[in-house]
Amino acid sequence: MIRNNLEIVNLIELIKKEELSKAMKLCQRLLKKDEANEVLLNSLGIIYRKKKKYIQAEHWTRRALEK
């Protein structure tokens, strides 16, 4: 489980700033700690959507909704 919500806040800020490569790396690192975190799963879906990778975006968004 992620103990530091500041990391999630940082992730969201990176996404807002369109720093998608940094956001992707952070999100993947955080998911290794908490693979069932729906906020992280949805964030990964958002990152892929912003990269116009819609199949991956749908996959991660669906995983988030299943939690």
C-alpha positions in Angstrom: 0.0 0.0 0.0 1.2 3.5 -0.7 1.7 5.4 2.5 2.6 8.7 1.0 -0.4 10.4 -0.8 2.0 13.1 -1.8 3.3 10.7 -4.5 -0.2 10.4 -5.9 -0.6 14.2 -5.8 2.7 14.5 -7.7 1.5 12.0 -10.3 -1.7 14.0 -10.9 0.3 17.2 -11.2 2.6 15.6 -13.8 -0.4 14.5 -15.8 -1.9 18.0 -15.7 1.4 19.4 -16.9 1.4 16.9 -19.7 4.7 15.5 -18.5 3.5 12.1 -19.5 6.8 10.2 -19.6 7.5 11.2 -16.0 4.0 10.4 -15.0 4.1 7.0 -16.7 7.3 6.0 -14.9 6.0 7.3 -11.5 2.6 5.5 -12.0 4.3 2.2 -12.9 6.6 2.4 -9.9 3.7 3.2 -7.6 1.6 0.3 -9.0 4.4 -2.1 -8.1 3.8 -1.1 -4.5 -0.1 -1.2 -4.7 -1.3 -3.0 -7.8 -5.0 -2.8 -6.8 -5.1 1.0 -6.3 -7.9 2.3 -8.5 -6.6 5.8 -8.6 -3.3 4.6 -10.0 -5.0 2.3 -12.5 -7.3 5.1 -13.7 -4.3 7.5 -13.9 -2.5 5.0 -16.1 -5.6 5.0 -18.3 -5.6 8.8 -18.5 -1.9 8.8 -19.4 -2.5 6.4 -22.3 -5.6 8.4 -23.4 -3.5 11.6 -23.5 -0.9 9.7 -25.6 -3.7 8.6 -27.9 -3.2 5.0 -27.1 -6.8 4.2 -26.8 -6.7 0.4 -26.5 -4.3 0.6 -23.5 -6.3 3.5 -22.0 -9.5 1.4 -22.1 -7.7 -1.6 -20.6 -6.4 0.4 -17.6 -9.7 2.3 -17.1 -11.7 -0.9 -17.1 -9.3 -2.4 -14.5 -9.8 0.7 -12.3 -13.6 0.3 -12.6 -13.4 -3.3 -11.6 -11.8 -2.5 -8.2 
